[in-house]
Amino acid sequence: MADGSHGSLSMINGDEIELADGRASLVVRPREGAAIMRYDALRPGRAPTPVLEPSRGLLKFGSQLLIPWSNRISGGGFEFDGRFHAIEPNVEGEPFPLHGDAFQKPWRLTRRTGTEMELALEDGAIGPYRYRASVRYALDDGALSAALTVENRATIRLPYGLGFHPWFPRRPRTLLHASAHSVWLEDERHLPTGVVPLASRPDWDFSQAAPLPDAWVNNAFEGWNGHATIIQPDDAIAVTVEAS
């Protein structure tokens, strides 16, 4: 990992922190859920190329954190260990609680160098959940790594889910390469209705690099091996994604 002497850090304003290592730059907003706003590739003689950029949808982040669950919880809550736990909707206009509360809370910067920062959330609290979380962002030769941890501080056992919600630019010729064997279908409420083999939806098969379909896709894919590539011919760049 590069240390601060090989990178640069700046406060763009009171709400944003920028890291840079000469190959890439990263802008994070601690007060807005420790969300990534931008992640740009830096190449000589070219304008910065967005690898991640803010969504044009409901949550205008380049990547948000998902804790203590991702997606929607229907039925007013969930049952675990023989007990029902109620959770109220948390996003205006959404009928179901969505993506937990970590993205809705201010995080505290706990450590930083020119190429690395760590942030913490001490008071995660939604429904039955009480937790502490931390995230580490680091640049190394242009590559971004992000590591997320959570500690249950409730007095009972609870199931946790955590992850990242990145937004990648979609260009006219964007290609995706990612393996899967099945896909969950959704209803008009964005709730899952059942799982089908990917062979039944060949337009969603990205086992070889393929363009994105024109129609809406908001589905969970099973059988992913944790590796994906997004090819952006219009930007002359390819982005490799690796997840644990």
Sine and cosine of phi, psi and omega as CSV:
sin_phi,cos_phi,sin_psi,cos_psi,sin_omega,cos_omega
0.00,0.00,0.74,-0.67,0.05,-1.00
-0.93,0.36,0.58,-0.82,0.04,-1.00
-0.99,-0.13,-0.03,-1.00,-0.11,-0.99
-0.87,0.48,-0.41,0.91,-0.04,-1.00
-0.95,0.31,-0.26,0.97,-0.02,-1.00
-0.97,-0.26,0.07,1.00,0.00,-1.00
-0.66,-0.75,-0.03,-1.00,0.03,-1.00
-0.72,-0.70,0.58,-0.82,0.01,-1.00
-0.77,-0.63,0.66,-0.75,0.06,-1.00
-0.59,-0.81,0.45,-0.90,0.16,-0.99
-1.00,-0.08,0.95,-0.32,0.01,-1.00
-0.91,0.42,-0.69,0.73,0.17,-0.98
-0.44,-0.90,-0.19,-0.98,-0.06,-1.00
-0.92,0.39,-0.23,0.97,-0.09,-1.00
-0.94,-0.33,-0.18,0.98,-0.10,-1.00
-0.80,-0.60,0.58,-0.82,0.08,-1.00
-0.84,-0.54,0.72,-0.70,0.01,-1.00
-0.90,-0.43,0.73,-0.68,0.17,-0.99
-0.94,-0.34,0.49,-0.87,0.06,-1.00
-0.44,-0.90,0.59,-0.81,0.02,-1.00
-0.79,-0.61,0.25,0.97,-0.02,-1.00
1.00,-0.04,-0.43,0.90,0.04,-1.00
-0.96,-0.27,-0.38,0.92,-0.04,-1.00
-0.39,-0.92,0.31,-0.95,0.11,-0.99
-0.73,-0.68,0.48,-0.88,-0.07,-1.00
-0.69,-0.72,0.74,-0.67,0.03,-1.00
-0.86,-0.51,0.81,-0.59,-0.05,-1.00
-0.81,-0.58,0.59,-0.81,0.08,-1.00
-0.93,-0.38,0.99,-0.15,0.00,-1.00
-0.85,0.53,-0.63,0.77,-0.09,-1.00
-0.96,0.27,-0.24,0.97,0.03,-1.00
-0.92,-0.39,0.89,0.46,0.11,-0.99
0.94,0.33,0.36,0.93,-0.07,-1.00
0.82,0.58,0.55,0.84,-0.06,-1.00
-0.97,0.24,0.58,-0.81,0.20,-0.98
-0.98,0.21,0.78,-0.63,0.07,-1.00
-1.00,-0.05,-0.69,0.72,-0.01,-1.00
-0.56,-0.83,0.54,-0.84,0.15,-0.99
-0.67,-0.75,0.93,-0.38,-0.13,-0.99
-0.88,-0.47,0.66,-0.75,0.19,-0.98
-0.99,0.13,0.70,-0.72,0.01,-1.00
-0.94,-0.34,0.88,-0.48,-0.02,-1.00
-0.76,-0.65,0.66,-0.75,-0.05,-1.00
-0.83,0.56,0.70,-0.71,0.07,-1.00
0.97,0.24,0.13,0.99,0.00,-1.00
-0.77,-0.64,0.46,-0.89,0.15,-0.99
-0.92,0.39,0.43,-0.90,0.07,-1.00
-0.80,0.61,0.71,-0.70,-0.03,-1.00
-0.98,-0.20,0.88,-0.47,-0.01,-1.00
-0.91,0.42,0.83,-0.55,0.19,-0.98
-1.00,-0.03,-0.70,0.72,0.19,-0.98
-0.85,-0.53,0.59,-0.81,0.06,-1.00
-0.55,-0.83,0.39,-0.92,-0.09,-1.00
-0.85,0.52,0.65,-0.76,0.08,-1.00
-0.90,0.44,0.47,-0.88,0.12,-0.99
-1.00,-0.08,0.11,0.99,-0.06,-1.00
-1.00,-0.09,-0.55,-0.84,-0.11,-0.99
-0.88,0.47,-0.72,0.69,-0.06,-1.00
-0.94,-0.35,0.94,-0.34,-0.20,-0.98
-1.00,-0.02,0.90,0.44,0.05,-1.00
-0.88,-0.47,0.36,-0.93,0.16,-0.99
-0.98,0.19,-0.52,0.85,0.11,-0.99
-0.31,-0.95,0.78,-0.62,0.02,-1.00
-0.92,-0.39,0.33,-0.95,-0.01,-1.00
-1.00,-0.07,0.63,-0.78,-0.02,-1.00
-0.92,-0.40,0.97,-0.25,0.03,-1.00
-0.47,-0.88,0.68,-0.73,0.05,1.00
-0.99,-0.10,0.26,0.97,0.16,-0.99
-0.42,-0.91,0.20,-0.98,0.12,-0.99
-0.88,-0.48,0.39,-0.92,-0.01,-1.00
0.94,0.33,-0.41,-0.91,-0.18,-0.98
-0.95,-0.31,0.52,-0.85,0.11,-0.99
-0.90,-0.43,0.90,-0.44,0.00,-1.00
-1.00,-0.08,0.02,-1.00,0.08,-1.00
0.96,0.28,0.22,0.98,0.03,-1.00
0.98,0.19,0.02,1.00,-0.01,-1.00
0.44,-0.90,-0.41,-0.91,-0.04,-1.00
-0.54,-0.84,0.34,-0.94,0.05,-1.00
-0.96,-0.28,0.70,-0.72,0.02,-1.00
-0.48,-0.88,0.71,-0.71,-0.04,-1.00
0.80,0.60,0.62,0.78,0.06,-1.00
0.97,0.25,0.24,0.97,-0.04,-1.00
-0.75,-0.66,0.67,-0.74,0.03,-1.00
-1.00,0.01,0.73,-0.69,0.00,-1.00
-0.89,-0.46,0.91,-0.42,-0.03,-1.00
-0.99,0.17,0.62,-0.79,0.09,-1.00
-0.67,-0.74,0.78,-0.62,0.00,-1.00
-1.00,0.06,0.46,-0.89,0.12,-0.99
-0.83,0.56,0.58,-0.82,-0.12,-0.99
-0.81,-0.58,-0.02,1.00,0.00,-1.00
-0.80,-0.59,0.79,-0.61,-0.03,-1.00
-0.85,0.53,0.74,-0.67,0.01,-1.00
1.00,0.05,-0.12,0.99,0.02,-1.00
-0.97,-0.25,0.81,-0.59,-0.05,-1.00
-0.97,0.26,-0.29,0.96,-0.03,-1.00
-0.87,-0.49,0.51,-0.86,0.12,-0.99
-0.86,0.50,0.68,-0.73,-0.22,-0.98
-0.74,-0.67,0.83,-0.56,0.22,-0.98
0.89,0.45,0.34,0.94,0.04,-1.00
0.95,0.33,-0.35,-0.94,-0.07,-1.00
-0.83,-0.56,-0.03,1.00,-0.07,-1.00
-0.88,0.47,-0.56,0.83,-0.03,-1.00
-0.97,0.24,-0.15,0.99,-0.04,-1.00
-0.98,-0.21,0.01,1.00,-0.10,-1.00
-0.89,-0.45,0.48,-0.88,0.12,-0.99
-0.96,0.28,0.67,-0.74,0.06,-1.00
-0.97,-0.26,0.36,-0.93,-0.02,-1.00
-0.95,-0.30,0.77,-0.64,0.08,-1.00
-0.96,0.29,0.84,-0.55,-0.05,-1.00
-0.94,-0.33,-0.36,0.93,-0.01,-1.00
-0.32,-0.95,0.57,-0.82,0.06,-1.00
-0.37,-0.93,0.51,-0.86,0.21,-0.98
-0.74,-0.67,-0.25,-0.97,0.03,-1.00
-0.95,0.32,-0.35,0.94,-0.07,-1.00
-0.81,-0.59,0.09,1.00,-0.11,-0.99
-0.50,-0.87,0.58,-0.81,0.11,-0.99
-0.58,-0.82,0.49,-0.87,0.11,-0.99
-0.80,-0.60,0.64,-0.77,-0.02,-1.00
-0.73,-0.69,0.42,-0.91,-0.05,-1.00
-0.71,-0.70,0.54,-0.84,0.14,-0.99
-0.86,-0.51,0.90,-0.44,-0.09,-1.00
-1.00,-0.05,-0.34,0.94,-0.22,-0.98
-0.81,-0.59,0.64,0.77,0.09,-1.00
-0.86,0.51,0.78,-0.62,-0.08,-1.00
-0.34,-0.94,0.96,-0.29,0.09,-1.00
-0.52,-0.86,0.73,-0.69,-0.10,-1.00
0.82,0.57,-0.76,-0.65,0.00,-1.00
-0.99,0.15,-0.13,0.99,-0.16,-0.99
-0.98,0.21,0.70,-0.72,0.19,-0.98
-0.68,-0.74,0.85,-0.53,-0.15,-0.99
-0.42,-0.91,0.30,-0.95,0.19,-0.98
-0.90,-0.44,0.65,-0.76,0.00,-1.00
-0.72,-0.69,0.41,-0.91,0.10,-0.99
-0.62,-0.78,0.47,-0.88,0.05,-1.00
-0.68,-0.74,0.60,-0.80,0.04,-1.00
-0.83,-0.56,0.83,-0.56,0.12,-0.99
-0.94,-0.35,0.68,-0.73,0.00,-1.00
-0.54,-0.84,0.61,-0.79,0.13,-0.99
-0.96,-0.28,0.69,-0.72,0.04,-1.00
-0.59,-0.81,0.96,-0.29,-0.03,-1.00
0.82,0.57,0.63,0.78,0.04,-1.00
1.00,0.00,-0.31,0.95,-0.01,-1.00
-0.99,0.11,0.66,-0.75,0.04,-1.00
-0.98,-0.18,0.78,-0.62,0.17,-0.99
-0.90,-0.44,0.59,-0.81,0.00,-1.00
-0.67,-0.74,0.78,-0.62,-0.02,-1.00
-0.80,-0.61,0.76,-0.65,-0.11,-0.99
-0.83,-0.55,0.73,-0.69,0.04,-1.00
-0.75,-0.66,0.43,-0.90,0.04,-1.00
-0.61,-0.79,0.58,-0.81,0.04,-1.00
-0.83,-0.56,0.84,-0.54,0.03,-1.00
-0.95,0.32,0.86,-0.52,0.04,-1.00
-0.91,-0.42,0.21,0.98,0.13,-0.99
-0.97,0.25,0.22,-0.98,-0.01,-1.00
-1.00,0.01,0.05,1.00,0.00,-1.00
-0.76,-0.65,0.32,-0.95,0.13,-0.99
-0.94,0.35,0.62,-0.79,0.04,-1.00
-0.57,-0.82,0.51,-0.86,0.09,-1.00
-0.99,0.15,0.69,-0.72,0.00,-1.00
-0.86,-0.51,0.59,-0.81,0.20,-0.98
-0.77,-0.63,0.61,-0.79,-0.02,-1.00
-0.52,-0.86,0.49,-0.87,-0.01,-1.00
0.03,-1.00,-0.26,-0.97,-0.07,-1.00
-0.84,-0.54,0.49,-0.87,-0.02,-1.00
-0.80,-0.60,0.97,0.23,-0.05,-1.00
-0.99,0.16,0.46,-0.89,0.07,-1.00
-0.87,-0.49,0.92,-0.39,0.00,-1.00
-0.99,-0.17,0.61,-0.80,0.04,-1.00
-0.87,0.50,0.62,-0.79,0.13,-0.99
-0.95,-0.31,0.89,-0.45,0.01,-1.00
-0.97,-0.25,0.21,-0.98,0.00,-1.00
-0.84,0.54,-0.51,0.86,-0.07,-1.00
-0.90,-0.44,0.36,0.93,0.01,-1.00
-0.86,0.51,0.70,-0.72,0.06,-1.00
-0.86,-0.51,0.54,-0.84,0.05,-1.00
-0.82,-0.57,0.70,-0.71,0.10,-1.00
-0.82,-0.58,0.94,-0.35,0.00,-1.00
-0.37,-0.93,0.73,-0.68,-0.06,-1.00
-1.00,0.01,0.47,-0.88,0.10,-1.00
-0.27,-0.96,0.27,-0.96,0.06,-1.00
-0.85,-0.52,-0.27,0.96,0.01,-1.00
-0.43,-0.90,0.22,-0.98,-0.08,-1.00
-0.56,-0.83,0.62,-0.78,0.07,-1.00
-1.00,0.05,0.75,-0.66,0.10,-1.00
-1.00,0.05,0.36,-0.93,-0.04,-1.00
-0.78,-0.63,0.36,-0.93,0.09,-1.00
-0.99,-0.13,-0.14,-0.99,-0.07,-1.00
-0.93,0.37,-0.24,0.97,0.05,-1.00
-1.00,-0.05,0.07,1.00,-0.06,-1.00
0.91,0.41,0.55,0.83,0.10,-1.00
-0.95,-0.30,0.56,-0.83,-0.06,-1.00
-0.94,0.35,0.62,-0.78,0.01,-1.00
-0.92,-0.39,-0.33,0.94,-0.02,-1.00
0.30,-0.95,0.29,-0.96,-0.04,-1.00
-0.94,-0.34,0.64,-0.77,-0.01,-1.00
-0.75,-0.66,0.42,-0.91,0.08,-1.00
-0.88,0.47,0.59,-0.80,0.01,-1.00
-0.89,0.46,-0.41,0.91,0.03,-1.00
-0.87,0.50,-0.39,0.92,0.02,-1.00
-0.99,0.16,-0.18,0.98,0.04,-1.00
-0.76,-0.65,0.94,0.33,-0.08,-1.00
-0.87,0.49,-0.38,0.92,0.03,-1.00
-0.95,0.32,-0.19,0.98,0.05,-1.00
-0.95,-0.31,0.25,0.97,-0.01,-1.00
-1.00,-0.05,0.92,-0.38,-0.01,-1.00
-0.90,-0.44,0.48,0.88,0.03,-1.00
-0.90,0.44,-0.39,0.92,0.24,-0.97
-0.87,-0.49,0.50,-0.87,-0.04,-1.00
-0.81,0.58,0.80,-0.60,-0.08,-1.00
-0.57,-0.82,0.45,-0.89,0.06,-1.00
-0.94,0.35,0.37,-0.93,0.01,-1.00
-0.98,0.20,0.61,-0.79,0.01,-1.00
-0.93,0.36,0.41,-0.91,0.01,-1.00
-0.96,0.30,-0.51,0.86,-0.08,-1.00
-0.98,0.22,0.28,-0.96,0.01,-1.00
-0.86,0.52,0.72,-0.69,0.13,-0.99
-0.73,-0.69,0.86,-0.51,0.00,-1.00
-0.54,-0.84,0.88,0.48,-0.24,-0.97
-0.77,-0.63,0.40,-0.92,0.07,-1.00
-0.99,-0.12,0.77,-0.64,-0.02,-1.00
-0.96,-0.28,0.72,-0.70,0.04,-1.00
-0.98,-0.20,0.48,-0.88,0.05,-1.00
1.00,0.01,0.21,0.98,0.06,-1.00
-0.94,0.33,0.66,-0.75,-0.04,-1.00
-1.00,-0.03,0.13,0.99,0.04,-1.00
1.00,0.03,0.06,1.00,0.01,-1.00
-0.82,-0.57,0.69,-0.73,0.05,-1.00
-0.51,-0.86,0.43,-0.90,0.07,-1.00
-0.75,-0.66,0.75,-0.66,0.10,-1.00
-0.94,-0.35,0.88,-0.48,-0.04,-1.00
-0.98,-0.22,0.82,-0.58,-0.04,-1.00
-0.88,-0.47,0.99,0.12,-0.02,-1.00
-0.85,0.52,-0.57,0.82,-0.03,-1.00
-0.93,0.37,-0.40,0.92,0.04,-1.00
-0.98,-0.22,-0.04,1.00,-0.05,-1.00
0.83,0.56,0.74,0.67,-0.04,-1.00
-0.51,-0.86,0.49,-0.87,0.13,-0.99
-0.80,-0.60,0.68,-0.74,-0.06,-1.00
-0.92,-0.38,0.83,-0.56,0.05,-1.00
-0.98,-0.20,0.76,-0.66,-0.01,-1.00
-0.91,-0.42,0.76,-0.65,0.09,-1.00
-0.77,-0.64,0.77,-0.64,-0.01,-1.00
-0.80,-0.60,0.55,-0.83,0.07,-1.00
-0.97,0.25,0.00,0.00,0.00,0.00
